[in-house]
Amino acid sequence: MEDVNIEKKKVDCEIQEPSVELKDSYLSALEEFHKEGRYENQDVEEIRNNFPKFLQRFKNDLLGINSTEGRVPQTTYWIVDKDGYAGRISIRHRLNEKLLKIGGHIGYDVRPSKRRNGYGEKALKLALPKARAFGLAKVLLTCDSTNIGSKKIIEANGGVFENEVAGESGKPNVLRYWITL
């Protein structure tokens, strides 16, 4: 029987602040998300035509400007590789009651064409020191109980399972994990 070594994928990416240089690759990713029925409230053409205004919303999220009710200050980074935008990871600086149950301190998305390649795991690894620099001693991450990929990403980064809670109406249950920084 042949000995087979299964090597963990090593992805070459970084996280950085959203920028106009990534406009085309971001818009391409948004079209991929739309095909999944996600982020349909983000109009590709409107963002294309007003990209600097679109980027300003990330700064506003941190400062709490024009924030919708229930939102907390957060810093968003884009996951970037040699091809450009590969996803995003956001760090919420504090939790409200809703985020303590579902949402947590850190949320992330990897564009569909880049999934299952290690981007989520690497981005979370890169984001944890930034969360610590924001003064967080531990962070809560949550994922749908059906999202095996996200569960693996959280656990690979030291996530300790706390419990499973009911999801919002009609949605899967939510798994809650803590990572000590």
FENWO-V458471 format. One record per pair of residues at least 24 apart in sequence whose ideal C-beta (glycine too) atoms are under 10 Angstrom apart, sorted by the first residue. I is the first residue (numbers start at 1). J is the second residue. D is the distance in whole Angstrom. If there is no record, write none. Layout:
# FENWO-V458471
i=(I/I)
j=(J/J)
d=(D/D)
This chain:
# FENWO-V458471
i=(8/8/8/9/9/9/9/9/9/10/10/10/11/11/11/11/11/11/11/11/11/11/11/12/12/12/12/12/13/13/13/13/13/13/13/13/13/13/13/13/13/13/13/13/14/14/14/14/14/14/14/14/14/15/15/15/15/15/15/15/15/15/15/15/15/15/15/15/15/15/15/16/16/16/16/16/17/17/17/17/17/17/17/18/18/18/18/18/18/18/18/18/18/18/18/18/19/19/19/19/19/20/20/20/20/21/21/21/22/22/22/22/22/22/22/23/23/23/23/23/23/23/23/24/24/24/24/25/25/25/25/25/25/25/25/26/26/26/26/26/26/26/26/27/27/27/28/28/28/28/28/29/29/29/29/29/29/29/29/29/29/29/29/29/30/30/31/31/32/32/32/32/32/33/33/33/33/35/36/36/38/38/39/58/58/61/61/62/62/69/70/70/70/70/70/71/71/72/72/72/72/72/73/74/74/74/74/74/75/75/75/75/75/76/76/77/77/77/77/77/78/79/79/79/79/79/79/79/79/79/79/79/79/80/80/81/81/81/81/83/83/83/84/85/85/86/86/86/86/86/86/86/86/86/86/87/87/87/87/87/87/87/88/89/89/89/89/89/89/89/89/90/91/91/91/91/91/91/91/91/92/92/92/92/92/93/93/93/93/94/94/94/95/95/95/98/99/99/100/100/100/101/101/101/101/101/101/101/101/102/102/102/102/102/102/102/102/102/102/102/102/103/103/103/103/103/104/104/104/104/104/104/104/104/104/104/104/105/105/105/105/105/105/105/105/105/105/105/106/106/106/106/106/106/106/106/106/106/107/107/107/107/108/108/108/108/108/109/110/110/110/115/116/118/118/119/120/120/120/120/120/120/120/121/121/121/121/121/121/121/122/122/122/123/123/124/124/124/124/124/124/124/124/125/125/125/125/127/128/128/128/128/128/129/130/131/131/132/132/133/134/135/136/136/137/137/138/138/138/138/139/139/139/139/139/140/140/140/140/141/141/141/141/141/142/142/142/142/142/143/143/143/143/143/144/144/144/144/144/145/145/145/145/145/146/146/146/146/147/147/147/150/150/151/151/154/154/155)
j=(118/121/156/116/117/118/119/121/122/117/118/122/79/81/86/114/117/118/119/120/121/122/123/81/82/118/119/122/78/79/80/81/82/83/86/87/110/114/117/118/119/122/123/126/77/78/79/80/81/86/122/123/126/76/77/78/79/80/86/87/88/89/91/108/122/123/124/125/126/127/130/77/78/79/80/126/55/58/59/75/76/77/78/51/54/55/56/57/58/59/76/77/78/80/85/88/51/55/78/80/85/51/52/54/55/80/84/85/51/55/78/80/84/85/86/47/48/51/52/54/55/84/85/48/51/84/85/78/80/81/83/84/85/86/111/51/54/55/78/84/85/88/111/51/54/85/83/84/85/111/113/78/79/84/85/86/87/88/109/110/111/112/113/114/85/111/111/112/111/112/113/114/115/87/109/111/112/112/111/112/109/112/109/88/90/90/92/91/93/96/96/97/98/99/103/96/99/96/98/99/103/105/134/99/105/106/107/134/127/130/131/133/134/107/108/108/123/126/127/130/123/108/109/110/111/114/119/120/122/123/124/126/127/119/123/114/117/119/122/111/113/114/111/111/114/110/111/113/114/115/117/119/120/122/123/111/112/114/115/119/120/123/123/119/120/122/123/124/126/127/130/127/127/128/130/131/133/134/136/139/131/134/136/139/140/131/134/135/136/134/135/136/136/139/140/168/140/142/140/142/176/140/142/165/166/167/168/174/176/140/142/143/144/165/166/167/168/171/173/174/176/140/141/142/174/176/139/140/141/142/143/154/174/176/177/178/179/131/134/136/138/139/140/141/142/178/179/181/130/131/136/139/140/141/142/154/157/179/141/142/143/150/141/143/150/153/154/150/149/150/153/149/149/153/156/153/149/150/152/153/154/156/157/149/152/153/154/155/156/157/153/156/157/153/157/150/153/154/156/157/158/159/179/153/156/157/158/157/157/158/179/180/181/181/181/179/181/180/181/181/181/181/179/181/180/181/178/179/180/181/177/178/179/180/181/176/177/178/179/175/176/177/178/179/167/174/175/176/177/172/174/175/176/177/171/172/173/174/175/171/172/173/174/175/171/172/173/175/172/174/175/175/177/175/177/178/179/179)
d=(7/9/9/8/6/4/9/9/9/10/7/8/9/7/8/9/6/4/5/9/8/5/9/6/7/9/10/9/10/5/6/4/9/10/6/9/10/9/9/8/6/6/7/8/9/9/8/6/8/10/9/9/7/10/4/7/6/7/10/9/9/6/10/10/9/6/9/10/5/6/8/6/6/9/6/10/9/8/9/8/8/6/7/10/9/5/10/9/5/9/6/8/5/10/9/8/10/7/8/9/10/6/7/10/7/9/8/10/10/10/6/7/5/5/10/9/8/5/10/9/9/9/9/9/10/7/9/9/8/9/6/3/4/8/9/8/9/9/7/8/4/9/9/8/10/9/9/8/8/8/9/10/10/8/5/8/7/9/9/9/4/8/8/8/9/9/10/10/5/5/6/9/10/10/8/7/7/7/10/6/8/9/9/9/9/8/9/10/8/10/6/9/6/8/10/8/9/6/10/7/9/9/9/10/9/9/8/10/9/7/9/10/7/9/10/9/8/8/7/8/9/8/9/7/9/8/6/8/8/5/10/9/9/10/10/8/9/8/10/10/9/8/10/7/9/6/6/9/5/10/9/5/10/10/8/5/10/7/9/6/7/7/8/10/8/10/5/7/8/5/9/9/6/9/6/5/10/7/8/8/9/9/9/9/9/9/6/8/8/9/10/9/10/9/7/10/8/9/7/10/9/10/8/6/9/10/10/7/8/10/6/10/9/7/9/7/7/9/10/5/8/8/9/6/9/10/7/4/5/5/9/9/9/7/8/9/10/6/9/6/9/4/5/7/9/9/9/10/10/7/9/6/8/5/9/9/10/8/8/8/9/10/9/10/8/8/10/10/9/10/9/7/7/9/9/9/7/7/9/4/9/9/9/9/8/5/9/10/5/7/9/10/10/9/10/10/6/7/8/5/10/9/9/9/8/6/9/9/7/8/7/10/6/8/10/9/6/10/4/9/10/10/10/6/7/6/5/6/5/6/9/7/5/8/7/6/7/6/8/9/8/5/8/7/10/5/6/5/7/9/7/6/9/8/7/4/7/6/8/10/5/4/7/5/9/5/8/10/8/10/8/9/10/6/8/10/8/10)
